[in-house]
């Protein structure tokens, strides 16, 4: 049994951050893993920030991950990953979706979006390891762009750091989606898993 594993998932409304947390939570319970979590929903329906923490392990009690104690940051969107940089340490692993979603305030001239290069440089300076993938592009390869979050979920499992069986998370995916959508989501999961495995070799 793992003592403590802190996972943080960040993104914007509509990217499926909460669904990822739900699947992780259900799978952890099935495998008898102690789990706690918390979610922050900004103006999610308007593309605002969405943030979820998942804490697993025998020594976990509170739902909130302390600053600097995040083991794995899953960034569904680059700038949203950067927004949560204070949770990282040199031992943290980042799984970053490089597909950018520009906030509506940028075209209006009310804010600026940093370049992807700048975002990556700052994240790499704060963390020990970063795995970069274009989950949106991989999802398009499955025929369904909406599976990008499941691609990232597969990449998270590709780290082999989670105390949850692959069979269990796939069972949770199968139960969560209508029968006609199960194959494409399992394919998305497998592609994310394989991409992360190759990146970590």
KOLLUMNU-207589 format. One record per residue (C-alpha): x, y, z; residue in one letter. Coordinates in steps of 0.25 Angstrom, whole numbers, padded with zeros to 4 digits, always signed. Each point is the difference from the previous one (the first is absolute). Layout:
! residues N
XYZa...
//
This chain:
! residues 201
+0000+0000+0000x+0005+0014-0004x+0002+0010+0011x-0003+0013-0007x-0002+0003-0015x-0005+0014-0003x-0006+0003-0014x-0004+0013-0005x-0008+0002-0013x-0002+0014-0006x-0007+0004-0012x-0012+0009-0005x-0015-0002+0000x-0004-0011-0010x+0013-0008+0000x-0005-0011+0009x+0008+0003+0012x-0011-0004+0010x-0003-0013-0008x+0015-0004+0001x-0001+0002+0015x-0013-0008+0001x+0006-0012-0008x+0013+0001+0009x-0009+0000+0013x-0009-0011-0005x+0012-0009-0004x+0007+0003+0013x-0012-0004+0009x-0001-0013-0008x+0015-0004+0002x-0001+0004+0015x+0009+0012-0001x-0003+0011+0010x-0003+0013-0007x-0003+0014+0003x-0003+0011-0010x-0005+0014-0002x-0004+0009-0013x+0000+0014-0003x-0009+0005-0011x+0001+0014-0005x-0009+0005-0011x+0001-0014-0006x-0011+0001-0010x+0007+0012-0006x+0014-0006-0001x+0004+0004+0013x+0011-0007+0009x-0004-0014+0005x+0009-0007+0011x-0001-0013+0006x+0009-0007+0011x+0000-0015+0002x+0008-0005+0012x+0002-0015+0001x+0007-0008+0011x+0000-0005+0014x+0005+0013+0006x-0009+0009-0007x-0011+0006+0008x-0003+0014-0005x-0006+0003-0014x+0010+0012-0003x+0014-0002-0005x+0010+0009+0007x+0008+0009-0009x+0013-0006-0005x-0006-0014+0003x-0006-0004-0014x+0006-0013-0005x-0007+0001-0014x-0006+0012-0007x-0009-0003-0011x-0001+0012-0009x-0012+0000-0009x+0004+0013-0005x+0014+0007+0001x-0003+0013+0006x-0009-0007+0010x+0012-0009+0004x+0008+0012+0002x-0010+0006+0009x+0002-0011+0010x+0015+0000+0000x+0001+0003+0015x-0004-0014+0002x+0012-0006-0007x+0013-0004+0006x+0013-0006-0007x-0005-0014+0002x-0014+0003-0007x-0004-0006-0013x-0008+0008-0010x-0008-0005-0011x-0003+0011-0009x-0010+0001-0012x+0006+0010-0009x-0013+0004-0007x-0003+0015+0003x-0013+0005+0004x+0001+0015-0001x-0010+0007+0010x-0010+0009-0006x+0006+0012+0007x+0012+0000-0009x-0006+0004-0013x-0007+0011+0008x+0013+0005+0004x-0003-0002+0015x+0011-0010+0002x+0012-0007-0006x+0003-0014-0003x+0015-0005+0002x+0006-0007-0011x+0001-0016+0002x+0015+0001+0000x-0001+0009+0012x-0010-0008+0007x+0009-0013-0002x+0012+0007+0005x-0006+0005+0013x-0006-0014+0002x+0013-0007-0003x+0007+0009+0010x-0009-0003+0011x-0001-0015-0002x+0009-0012-0002x-0007-0006-0012x-0010+0004-0010x-0007-0009-0010x-0006+0008-0012x-0011-0005-0009x-0011+0006-0009x-0012-0007+0006x-0009+0007-0010x+0007-0005-0012x+0001-0014+0006x-0015+0001+0003x-0003+0004-0015x+0007-0013-0004x-0011-0008+0008x-0011+0007-0008x-0005+0008+0012x+0007+0013+0005x-0008-0001+0013x+0009-0012+0005x+0012+0009+0002x-0002-0001+0015x+0000-0015-0001x+0013+0001-0008x+0006+0008+0012x-0006-0010+0010x+0007-0011-0008x+0013+0008+0001x-0002+0001+0015x+0000-0015+0001x+0011-0001-0009x+0009+0005+0011x-0002-0013+0007x-0001+0009+0013x-0014-0003+0003x-0005-0010+0010x-0012-0004-0009x+0000-0012-0009x-0001+0003-0015x-0012-0010-0001x-0007+0008+0011x+0001+0014-0007x-0005-0007-0013x-0012-0006+0007x-0003+0014+0006x+0001+0006-0014x-0009-0011-0006x-0011+0002+0011x+0000+0015-0002x-0002+0001-0015x-0011-0005-0009x+0003-0013-0007x+0003+0007-0013x+0010+0009+0006x+0008-0010+0008x+0009-0005-0011x+0005+0014-0004x+0002+0004+0014x+0008-0013+0003x+0008+0003-0013x+0003+0014+0005x+0004-0005+0014x+0010-0010-0007x+0006+0010-0009x+0002+0010+0011x+0007-0012+0008x+0009-0004-0011x+0004+0015-0003x+0004+0002+0015x+0007-0013+0000x+0009+0003-0012x+0003+0014+0006x+0005-0005+0013x+0009-0011-0007x
//
